[in-house]
Amino acid sequence: MNRMRMRRCVLVCLPAMLVILAWSKEPKQSLSWPSNEKPILKFTVDNISKVGSFGKENSYILDVRVQNVWAKPITRAEFFAYFYDKNDVRIGDGWIDLDNVGPSQSVKIALHAALVGTPVRISVAPRELPPELGPAAPPKQVSISIFSVPSGAVLKVDGKEVGNTPFAANLTVGSHLLSFQKEGFATGNYPLVISPGELAGGTVTYELGGSAHDTVELRDGTVISGDVESMDASNVVVDVGGKPQNVNRNQVKRILLVQRSVSGQ
């Protein structure tokens, strides 16, 4: 990928995420792989237990029951288990190994995971599949986190609006166009190519340009767009729509100023 002054992209990935399971307080949760319409394996989480913590890292054990609902035996298969927090950021992973599971047979597995944060949802994705399961796997997707500077831009993927940045997307192998829109900034486009060898878990960061106003980014993530009238050691005064706002200097993370032309020059 080319390095550009105003546009930066870093892509580092891990294997494709295929099926999503919502995390809840219910004792049992289920998902089917590769799809609910044509299931081959059914994963059921019977119990979720937090067994310890160290600093920001929490240790969990999940009692997972895996059933082969296919008409054929499965010689061996391995699946990643990915965990995400409330901001849809991946906070850890684990894996599930299957060995010689016959038709309609169920096996119980204790899934161990050390997570940096509190999980909200979990997903599974193939790590290694036997030949008999290869044709059943859906097209490969890559999970990727998309950011913008400043954040809060409306994101479109291939012309379809998907949400606001930061955003966690699952993209298929091939070419995609990311579009970013935010009030006060010029619309930006970023072409992204995901090759067959790419792995999931990477990030794309796009820096919006062409701001019509100054931008004051606060430490809590709030962004104020307006004209900075003055600043001193204690306050920053921002004109927002003709109304001045006083901001405590200690709350300010950074200020982006726009060059203005002066009449008569």
ABEGO torsion letter per residue (X at the ends): XBBBAABBBBBBBBBBBABBBBBBABABBBBBOABAABBABBBBBABBBBAEBBEABBBBBBBBBBBBABABBBABBBBBBBBBBAAGBBAEBBBBBBBGBBBGBBBBBBBBBBBBEBBABBBBBBABBBAAAAAABBBBBBBBBBBBOBBGBBBBBGGBBAEBOBBBBBBBBEBBBBBBBBBGBBBBBBBBBBBAABBBGBBBBBBBBGBABBBBBBAAGBBBBBBBABBBAABBBBBBGGBBBBBBAAABABBBBBBBBBBGX
